[in-house]
Amino acid sequence: MLEKTYLPSGVEPRIYANWEKANAFAAGAGAREGKDSFCIVIPPPNVTGSLHMGHALNNTLQDILVRWNRMLGQNVLWQPGMDHAGIATQMVVERQLMEHQQPGRREMGREKFVKRIWDWKAESGGTILGQLKRLGASCDWSRERFTMDEGLSKAVLEVFVRLYEEGLIYKDKRLVNWDPKLLTAISDLEVEQREIDGHLWHFKYPIVGEEGAHITVATTRPETMLGDTAIAVHPQDERYSHLIGRLVQLPLVGRHIPIVADDYADPEAGSGAVKITPAHDFNDFEVGKRNNLPAINILAVDASIALRDNEDFAIGVPEHANATMHTAIEAYHGLDRFAARKKIVSDMDALGLLEKIDGHTHVVPHGDRGGVPIEPYLTDQWYVDAKTLAAPAIASVREGRMEFVPKNWDKTYFDWMENIQPWCISRQLWWGHQIPAWYGPDGKVFVAKSEAEAAEQARSHYGRDEELSRDEDVLDTWFSSALWPFSTLGWPDQTPELKTYYQTDVLITGFDIIFFWVARMMMMGLHFMDEEPFHTVYIHALVRDEHGAKMSKSKGNVVDPLDLIDQYGADALRFTLCAMAAAGRDIRLATSRVEGYRNFATKLWNVARFAEMNDCSVPEGFAPDSVRNPLNRWIITECGQTITAIDAALKTYRFNDAANVVYQFVWHKFADWFIELSKPALMADDSADKAEARAVVAWTRDEILKMLHPFMPFITEELWAVTGEADRDTMLITTQWPTPALEDQRAADDINWLIETISSIRSVRTEMNVPAAAKVDIVIVEANAETRRRSEENLSALMRMARLNSVEFESTIPDGSAQIIVGEAIVCMPLKGVIDIAAEKQRLEKDIGKVEQDIAKINGKLGNQKFVSRAPDDVVSQERSRLQEANEKRDMLTSAIKRLEATG
């Protein structure tokens, strides 16, 4: 006997353990002969990570597709694994050493420090994988990979060496995002753009050879002026055209720098003249290349000023200005960048060269891990020729071999890919794939898969053995994860898994890593496998709070998915996320929605208990297409149509449509209508009708468990086991996905007419405030033969469920009747003597007045431009939602008044 109440906390761990014990997640589990393969590679979470709402959505959608395809009999692999997360992991372990007052990494040395990280990973890393299991993720955990495991490390070496040999990996001196706290280059994804209330300093630069003349530039970073090598003006800016080609003397330093013409200078911004510091600004770097300007790095790796022994600092300084230059070296060398900023502003002011200071709100890039402003920094790094690799990846999307869902993400992909810059792949860390490059005594580089191979290359080059030193840098984390779809399947070895599962099918991920991960997987997959790594990329929505605001710790509005699982169960959370996952629309997650779908799980449980209490079971040899009762034929037809709709929705990644169609079928058609309409047969004395009703209730329950399993796997697996028939010899997870069993359109149309009629009568009763206990008469006008037949055949159900005294057919509408259109007929409800029509109309008009007052207030707010522009987006959005609800309520009340007026 089923327990009275379903308690997810007691069921879910046991069910998951049963799945694992049965090896139900293994690649190919439940696959049927002749079926295709289906493979998803999990976006590898960081080894330091914990489950957040984005993970919950992402992995729920993946699991739905995986479970659905597994039940379809496909040869399914959901490939799991984790990313080593270079910076994040190194920071965790360094912080741990500091907290325990143990020696830092430099005191420990590289070998011991890296071992310490591996020890930490073994003990504490990968917590998120256990959290994904709580969500119900059915990955093949026996195939779990790690971006630094032996096999993936082999793949990384193979790719690096081959790309180097092909001239697609090279070393170059370029600007990078430099984190002065972590002392490493970082990727754009690891840079946060923060809005800062700062200043714009306007400095005068004297023009050489023209006493008293100067040109004014504006800057937000005065300290970088020490590395200025030009001033740029727009070629068409008439204010400065006569100065193009002239020199200015860089204050405080004495360097002579040219005034150049370049389109980068905006005549409308600031003074129209821009200082150019190629070594410390990405835009300036490009201006410098166009105008053959030197790039002078004036910062150390910790962003302090580095002028002493800096040969480049003397570039452009005439001999007569050497004293000025040496004074600058003594004044600024070794200062922190922000201390140097203050001193330079003060010194410029003392020289009379500070024209003015403006308050200036601007965006300053910060390292997301280090938390300090990053510096564009000129340094030697390793690069991938991304432009060459991007060309086939661009063509693939343009020609439709790989598709984005929603389609509009094509534009983002093309915008990035068609303007792609060289990819900096080296990081100044110790945790990661150490770059396989060794240097000879003269700096000659030897790239090889091992030190022995590098030594052999050096011996061939020098004609003798030479001592080599290995490059200390490691590879960008995204380099190894770019190989994920084929490296996890065993490449470069030609494994059976690689042959079976590559190309993988769909990748589900967030929009923020289209460039950093999706594009790079495309580039690497096409280059090394000669085929796209996946045919579809589904970009999921952002999960926001219930008011539409982005979740953030600082706002205190972060919703922890594990808390929701504890409170409502994993199934309720999964179904909520799926039901709200409309393509291209962010999810507003309200706890009430999760609670609502917990109630849906309860409804399913209670229906199963009802079936059990009424001895419903599927008899041996039951054939659903042979049932006789129109009601039973209706539910079987509707069941088939639901299956077809789910299939169509999941094939096109319309997850919300799939969830909503199964929800409507289970709650409304099966639980609300079929069960209620079946009760007379189920309560009758033993008969053929009763036996058929019992069989159909049980059969439909089982089909529902199959349909719901991808969405709500725990409760459905539990019900499958505890309500199981004698011949049920398999777990639900590997049971065959259902197919339509019957299509009886006449039965479907008849029962749907009955439901529409009952629902319409109930709705009018509510609108007209008809007492719940009161029975009313119904007169059907202009009914055709089909409507008469349907009324007569379903008269008992119609009268019972709509609470009617009688149903009559007339040619004219009775006086004082509320009127409902159902098909071609007018269903009339005479109300005289049932309600006080005048009093009811007065009540409705009063309610409309209150609603219109609310509408006016909200319109007043939304019509106030100051409110709309200054209020937070989520507050404005909330007001718009309130306005929509109020308008809908007014329409409903107005409709009710019209019905009353129609009664005469």
N, C-alpha and C positions, 0 to 999 in steps of 0.2 A: 504494500500500500504506500502510495506517495505521501511524503511528509506534507503537513498542512501548509508550511511556509518554505519557500526556497531561500537558502542562505548561501550566497556565493562564496563567502569566506571559508566555508567548510567543504565546498564542492570543488572549487577551481584548482587548488593545489593537488588534490587527489586525481582529478581528471588529467591534468598535465603530466603527472607522474605515470599514469596509465599509458598515455600516448608515447612517452619516451620509452617505457618498458616494452611496448609493442613495436618499437622502431618505426612508428607511423610517419615520421618526418623524413625518413631516408630517401635519397634520390631514387626515383622510380617506384616508390611505394605505391601499390595499388594500380600501377600502369597496366593497360590492357594492350594486347597484341595489335600491332598496326597503327597505334596512336603516335602522334608527334611528340617531340620534346617541348617542354616549357621551362624556361629558366629566368629567374630574377636574381641579380646580385644585390645584396643589401648595401646601401650607402654606409660604408663602415664607420660606426661611431668612434669617437676618440676613446682611447684606453682609459683616459681620465674622466670620461663623461658620466652623466647620470640622466635618467629618462626625463625629458621635458615634453611639453605638449606637442611640439613639432615632431619629435620622434614618435610620439603616440599616434599622431595622424598618419605620418609617413609609413610606419610599419603596419598599422591597421589596414591601410589600403593595399599594401603588398600582400599581407596575409590573406585578405579576401580573394585576391586573384589566384594566389597559390592554392588555397583550399578548393576554390571553384574548379580550377584546372585539374587538380588531383582527383576530384570526384568525377570529372569528365573522362578520366582514364588516361590522361596525358602522362608522359614520363617527366615528372616534375622535379626540379631542383631549385630550392631557395638557398643560395650560397651565402652563409654568414661570415663575419669576420670583423676585425677591429683595425683602426689606424693607430700608428705609434705616436702621432701627435707631437712632433718634435719639441716645439717651444713649450707647450702646455705641460708635457710630462717632465721635461727637464726642470721647469719651474716648481712643480709639485715636489720633486725629490730635493731640490736645492732648499726649498722652504722647510722641508722636513729636517734636513741636516741642521739648518740654522736654529729651528725650534728646539732641537735636542743638543744644541751647542757642540755639534760635531764639526770636524774640519770641512771646509768648503770643497768644491770640485777641483779647484786649482791646487789646493793642498793635497787632495787625494790622488790626483793624476787621472788621466783619461781612462785607463784600463779599469781601475778600481771604481771610478764613478759610474761608468757604463754598466759594470757588474751590479752596482747598487741599484741602478734603475731596473735592470732585469729582475733583481730580487723583489723590488717593489711591485713590478708587474705581476709576478707570480703570486704575491701575497694579497695585493689590494687592487690591482688593475682589473678592468673589465667588469666592474659591478653592473654596468648597464645591461650586459647580456642576461643576467639573472632577472633584471627588471623587464626586459623584453619578453621573457618567458611568462612573467605575471600577466602581461598583456595578451598572451596566447600565441605569440609568434611561433610558427611551425617550420623554422629553419632546420636544415639538416646539420645539427650541431656537431656531428661526427666529422664534418668537413670544415670546421671553423678554421679560418686563416687569419694571419696577422701580417701587417705590411713589412715586418722585419723577420718573419720566419725564414727558414732555410730556403724553401722553394721560391718565395717572393724575392728574397735577396738575390738569388740566382737570376731571376728575371730582370731585376734592376741592373745588375752588372751587364747582362747581355744587351739590354737596350742602350745603356750609356755608351758602351764600347762601340756598338754598331753605329749609333748616331754620330759619335766622334769620328769614326773612320769614314763616314759619309759626308763629313763636313757640316753636319747639322747641330753639333755641339761644339762650342768654342769658348775661349776665355777672352774677356774684353773689359776695358775700363769704361764704366757707364755709371749713371746715377741710379741709386736704389733707394727704397724706403729703409731708413736706418733707425733702429731702436737704440738710443743711447743708454738705456738702462740695461737691456738684455745683451747689448753689444753684438747685434746680428742684423743682417738684412731680413726684412719681412715682406710678405706678399701684400698686395692691395687688399685682400680679404681680411687681413689681420690689422688693417688700419681703420680706425673709427674717425668719422668727421664730426668734430664737436664745435658748436657755435660758441665763440668767445667774445666778450666785451673787451676790445683792445684799443689800440691807437694807430693812427696813421701819421708818421713823422715826415714832414716836408723839409728836405735838405737842399742847400744850394751847393752846386759843384762849380767852381770857378773855371772859366774858359781860358785856355792857355793862350797867352799873347794878346789878351784884350783886358786890360786893367779894369777892375770893377764889374766886369760882365760875368754872368753866371747862368746856369740852367738849373731849374728846380725839379727834383724827383721826389716821389713819395714812396715810403716803404713801411711795411708792418714788421720787418725784421732788420733793424739797424745794424746788428752785429755782422750781417752778411756783407755789408759794404766793404769790409776789408778784402773781400775777394772779387769785387767788381772789376770787370774787364771792358765794359762799354756802357754807353747810354743809347737806347733805341728810341727813335721817333718815327711816326708814320710817314711814308714817302709823300703823301698828299697833304700833310699838315703844314700849311703855309707859315705858321709861326716859327717853325724850326728849319724850313727847307734850306735857308742860307747857312745853317750850322752843320749840315750833313758833311762829314769828312773832317771836321775840326776836332781838336783834342780838348779834353777837360782834365784838370788835375784832381785826382781823387783825394779829398780832404783826409787828414790824419795820416795818410800813407805816402802821398807824393807821386803815386803811379799816374802816368799819362794814359788816358783811355779814350778811344774814339767815339764820336757820335755817329751811329749807323742808322740807315733807313731800313725799317722792317715792319711788315704788316701786323706783327704781334702788338705793337704799340697802339693803344686805343686813344684817339684824340679826345674822346668824351670822358675818359677816366683820369682822375687826378689832374696833374699838370699836362698830361699828354706825353710826357717824357718818362721812360722807364729805365731804372738801373738794371744792368744785366750781370748776373752772377752765375755763370754756367755750371760751376761745381756745386751749387746749393739750391737750385730751383729747376724743376723738370722743364718748364717752358723756356727758361733761360738757356738750358742745355741745348735745346733745338735751335734757338736763335744763335747761340754760339757756333753750332755746326754750320748754319747757313752763312755766317759771316766770318768764318775762320778765326774765331776768338779763342784765346787761351782759357783753360779752365783751372782756376787756382783754388785748391782745397785749403781752407783756413781753420778746419775743425779736426780735433782728435776723435777717436772712436766714442769717447764719453761725452761728445759735444762741447768740450772745453775748447778755448781758442788755442790753436797750435801754429805759432809763427816762428819760433826759434828753430834754426836748422831746417827751415822750410824754403828750399831753393826757389820754388815757384812763386813765393811771395814777392820776390825781387823783380819779377817780370814787369817790364814797362816803367820801372822806376829809374828816371834819369840820374846820372851821377850826382848832380847838384842837390838831389832830394834824398840822398842816402841817409842823412842825419834824421830827416823826418821819419823815414822808414824804420830806423833803429829805435827811435823814440816810441813808435807804435809797438814794436816788438816788446820793449820793456814794459809798456803801459798795459798791454792786453794779453800777452802770452800767459796761458795757464788759467785765465779767468773762466768761470762757468759762463755759458752762452748768455744767460739772462743778466748776470752781473756785468758782462761786457756790454750788453745792450744799454743798461743804465749809464755806464761810464761814457760810452760813445755819444749818447744823446747829450749828456752833460758837457762833454768836450766840444761837441759841435756848437752847442749854445754859447759856450765861452768864446768860440772863434767868430761868433756872429753869423754862423752858417745854418742855424735852425730857424727856418722861416715861420713854421707854425706846427701845432699838434692838434689833430682832429680826433674826437672819439670815433671809434670804428668797430662795428660788430662784424666779425668775419669768421670763417670756418678754418679751424686749425686741426690738421690730422694728428691723431694720437695712436700709439700702439695699443691694441686692445688687451694685450697681456701685461706689458710694462706699465701702461697707464700714463706715459709721458709723451710730450710732443715729439713726433718723429722728425728726422732731418733728411731731406734729399742729400745723399752723400755719394761722392765720387770715389769709387773703389774698384779693384779688380774682382770680377766675379765670373762664374761659369754661366753660359747662356745657351738656350735652345733657339734655333732658327725657326721660330713659331710661324712666321709668314709663309715659309715653304710648306710646312706641315699642315697649315690651315687651309690651303687651297683645295685639296680633295674633300676636306670636311665641310667646307662651304658648298661645294658642288653637290655633295650628298644630300643636303637639306634642300637646296634649290631644285634638285631633280626628284625629290620625293622618296629617296631611299631611306631616309630617316625623317620622322615627323614629330613635331611638338604638339602636345595637347595641353592647354588650348593653343590654337594655331598662332595667336598673336605674339607668342614668345619667339617666333622666327625672327622678328625684327630686332629684338634684343641680341639674339645670337649673331645675326649678320652685322649689327652695329659694332659689336666687340671684335668679331673675327676679321672683318674687312679693314679694321684700323689697328690690327694687332701689332704689338711691339715685341722685341726679343724677350724671351722668358728667362728671368733670372732664377736659376735652380740651385745656387749654392747658399748655404746658411752657416753662420759662424757659431755652430753648436757642436756638442759632442754626442747627443742622442739622435741617431738617424743612420742612414746609409752613408758611410764615409766615401767620399768621392774617390773613384779608382784611378787616381793620377799620382805619379811619382815624379820628382824633379831631380835632375842631375846637378852637379856642382856649378854648371853655367846657367842653370835655370831652364834647361831643355826639359820639356814635359813628355812623359811616357804614359799613355793610357792603356790599361790592360785589365784583365779579369782577376789577376793575382799578382803578388809581388814578384813571384818567380818569372812570370811572363814579362813584367816590366823590366826586370833585371836582364832578361835575354834581349829585349829591345835596346836597352842601354849598351849592352856588350856589343851588339851589332853596330850601334851608332858610334861609340867611342873607340871600338877596337880593343877594349879592355874592360875589366870590372871596375865599376865606380859605385861609391856609396850613394844611395838614393834616399830622399826624404819624401814621405807621403803627404799629400794635401790634407790639411787638418779639417777642412770644411766637410759638412754633410749635405746631402741633397734635400731640397725643399720637399716637405711631406707630400705635396700634390704630385710630385714626380712619380713616386711609387704607387699612389692611388690612381694615377692616370692609366696604369696597366691592369687595374683590378679585374675587369671582365674576362681577361684571358690568363693573367698570371694566377688567379685563384683556381683556374681549371687545369693548371699544371704546366703551361707554357714556360720555358721554351721546349720542354719535352712534349712530344706528340702523344698525349694521353688519351685514353678512351673518352674521358669526360670532356676534353677539349673538342674532340670530334663530335660528340653527342650534343653538347649544350651551347657551343659557340656557332653562330651568333646567338646571344641571349635575346630575350623578347622585349620586355618593357623596363625602363628605368623610371623609378618614382623618386622625385627629389624636389628640393625647394628652388625658387627662382634665383636666390642669391649665389648659387654656385654653378649656374649655367656656364659661365666662362671658366671658372677655376677648376671645375671637375668635369662637367659634361663635355665641354669643348675639347679638353685635353684627352679625355678617353676616346673621343672621336678621332682626334689626330693620331694617337698612338695605335688605336685599333685598326684604322685604315692603313697605316704605314707598315705594321708588323703582321697583321692578319689578312690584309687586303680585303677587308669586309668591315662594315659598321659593327660596333660592339652591341648594338640594340637597334630595333627598327622603330621604336617609339620612346619618346621621353614625355612622361606625364608630370607636369609641374603643379604640385599641390598648392593649396591656399595657405595663407598665414592665419594661425589661430590667435584671435584677439580676445579681449575680455568681453563681457556681455554688453558693454557700452560702445564697443568698436575701437577701444584704445589698445595700442600695442602693449603686450605684457612686458613689464620690466621690474626688476627688483627695487629700483629707486622709487617707482610709483606704488609699490606694494600690492600690485594686482596680478602677480604670477599665480597661476593655478597649477598645482602639482598633480599630474595624472595619477600618481601612486595614492594620493589622498582620496581621489575620486574612486579608484579601484577598491580601496579599503571600505569606503562608505557605500558604494552602489554596485560594485562588481565590475569586472573587466568587460563583460558583455554589454552592459549599459553604456559605458564610456565608448566602446568601439562603435556601437550602433549610432550613438550621438554624432561622433565624428564623421561617420560615413554618410548619415542622413543629411548632414550640413555641408558635405564636400561638393558643392556645385562648382564646376570648372570656372575659374576666373573670378570667383567671389570669395572674399575672406570670411572666415568662420567667426561668428560672435558666440563665444562659449559661455552659456549661463548654466549654473549648477541645476537650475530648475529643469533644463532640457535633459540633463543626465538622469535626474530623478524621474522625469516622464518616461524615459526609455527603460528605467528600472521597473516602472509600473507595467510596461509592455512585457518585460520578462515575467513579471508576476502573473499577468493575464494569460500568457502562454502556459505557465505552470498550472494555473487554475483550470484551464480548459482541459489539460491533460488529466488532472484529477477528476474532472467531470466525466471524461471518457472512461476512466478507470472505474468510477463509481457506478457507471451505467453498463459495465461489462462489455465495453466496446473493444472489439479485436478484429483482426483481418483473418477471415477463414482461409484455409488452404485452398488454393486454386481460384481465389477471388479475381474476377475480371471486371475492372472498373467500367469498361465500355459496354457491359451487359446489364447495368442496373436499369430499373424501370421507372422509379419515381422521378418526376421532373425536377424536384428540389435536389435530389442527389445528383442527377445528371447536370444540373446547373453548377453545383459546387465543383464537380470534377472538371467541367468545361472551364470555369473560372480559374481553377488551379492550373490547368494547362496554359491558359493565357498569361497567368502570372509567371510561370516558368519561362515562357517565350520572351516576356518583357524583361525579366532579369537577365537572361542570356544576351539580349540585344543591348541592354544598358551596360553590362560589364564588358562586352566586346568593344564598346566605344568609350569606356572609362567614365561613364556617367554614373558614378557611385551613388550619388544622392537619389537619382531616379530608381536605381535598383533597390535601395533601402526603402524608399517610400512606397514602391509598388508592393513589396512583400509585406510591409507594415499594414497597408490598407487591406490587403487580402486577409492577413491573419486576424487583425483586430476587428475590422468591420464586417467583411464578408463571411469569414468563418465563425469567429467568436460571437459577434453581435447578432448576425442574421441567420446563418445556417444552424448554429446550435439552438437558437430560440425557435426557429421554424421547425426544427426536428423534434422538439420536446414532445409534442403529442404522439408521434410515432414511438419515441423511446419510452414513453410512460404507458403505452398501451399494453394490453395483454399480448402474450407471445404470438407473433404472426410473422408472415413473410416480410411485411413492411418494417417491423421492428428489427428483424435480423439484418435487412438491407441497410437500415439507418445506422445500426451499430457498426457494420462493416465499413460504411462510407466515412463515418466519423473517425474511426481508427485509421483507415487508409489515408484520409486527408491529413490527419495529425502527423503521420509518418512523412508524407510529402512535404509538409511544412517544416519538419525538423531538418530534412535534407536541404530545402531552399534557404533556411535561416542559418544553417551551419557555418558558411563562410563569414557571416556577419556576427553571429553570437555562438561561438563554438562550444563554450563550456556548458551552458544550460541545455543546448540541443544534444550534446553527447551524453549528458546525464539522463535526460528524458529517453533518449534512444535505448539506453541500457536498462533503465528501471521499468519502462513500458514495453520492453522487447517481446516479440513473438517467439515462439519455440524455435522457429527456423532461422532466427537472426544470428548469424555466425560471424559477423564482422563488425568492427567499430564504425561509427558514423563517418569518421574522418576519411575512410577509404571506401565508403559505400558509393555506389554509382549515382551520379547526378540524375535527377528525375527528367522524364520527357513527357510531353502532353499525352494523356491517355484517352481523351474523348473530346469531340467538338460537336456539341449539340446546340446550335445557335437558337433554335426555337425555345428550348428549355431556358437558355440563358436570358433571352429577351423577355420571356414570361415572368421569371422570378425577378429580374431587374425592374420590370414594370411594377411588380408588387412592392418591391422595396422603395422605389421612387414614390409610389402613391402613399404608402404608410409614412415615409419620411416627410412628405409634403404636408400631410394632414397633421402630423405631430408638430411640425414647425409652425403651422398656422395656429394650432391650439396654444402654443407657447406665446406667439406674437399677440394673440387676442386675449391672453390671460384667462383662457378657459380652465376651470378647476380640473386638477388631475383626475379626480374621481368621477367627473361628469362624463357620461356617454353621450355622443352626438349622432345625429343622422347625417347621411351623405346622399346627395343627389348628383348623379353623373349625367351631364348634358352633352349631346352631340357625339355620343359614343358609337364607334363602328362595331362591326361584328367581332373583330379581334379583341377589342377592349371588353365587350360583353362576355366573351368566352373566358378571358383571363380573370375577370371579376368573379364569374360563377365558379370556375375551377379552384380559385384561391379565396373563396368567400370566408371560410372559417378563420384562416390566418389573418385576413384583412380586418375582420371585425374584432378579433382578439387583440391584435397588436396595435390597432389604431383607436381602440376603445370606442366602438360604434354600436348604436342601437340597430341601425338598418342601413342598407344600401339599395337605392332605387334608381331607375333610369327614367329621365323625363326629356322632353323636347325644349323646355324653356327653363330659364334660371329662376329659382324661387326668390321671392322678396326677402331682403335682409340676410343675404348669404355672402360669406367670404368665398372668393373664387380662386381656384388653383388650376393651372394648365398642366395637364399630364398627357403628353402625346397630342392627339387630335382632340381630346375630350376636355371638358371643363368639369372639374370636381368641385361641387358646391357644398358649403357647410352652413346651413341656416343657423343664425346666432340669436335671433329674437327669442327672448325667454331664457337663453343660456348665460348671456352676459349683459351688463348695462352698457350699451354701445356708447351713449353720450359720455358717461363717466370714464370709460376706457379711452375714448378719443381725447378727453381732457388730460388724462394722465400721460398719454403719449406725447401730447403737445408740450406739456411741462418738461418732460425728459428731453425733448428736442431743444427746448430753450436753454437748458443747462449745458447740453453738448455744444450748442452754437456759441455760448459764452466761452467755453474752453477753446473752441476753434479760433475765436477772435483773439484771445490772449496769445495763443501759440503763433498765429499769423503775425501778431504785433511784434513778437520776438524775432521771428524769421525775416520779417520785413525791415528790421533794424540792421543796417549794414555794419554798425559798430559791433553789435552782438555776434553776427555771423563771422566777422573777420577776427574778433578777439577771443571769443569763447573757444575752448578746446574742441577739436573735431568730434570727439565722442559725445560731448554735450549737445552740439548742434545736431548731430545724427540722432540723438535720443529725442530731441524736440520734433524732428521730422517724422520719426516713428510714431510719436504721440499724435501728431496731426493726422497721419494716415489712419490710425485706429479710430480717432474721433470722427473723421469723415465716413468711415465704414459704419460706425454706430449710428450716425445721423441717417445714412441711407437706409439702414435696416428699420429704424423707427419711422421714417417717411413712408417706406413700403407698407408698414403695418397700418398707418393712418389711411393710406390709399385703399387698403383692403376694407377698412371700416367704412370709408365713404362709399365704396362700391356696394355695401349692403343696403344702401338706400336709407 
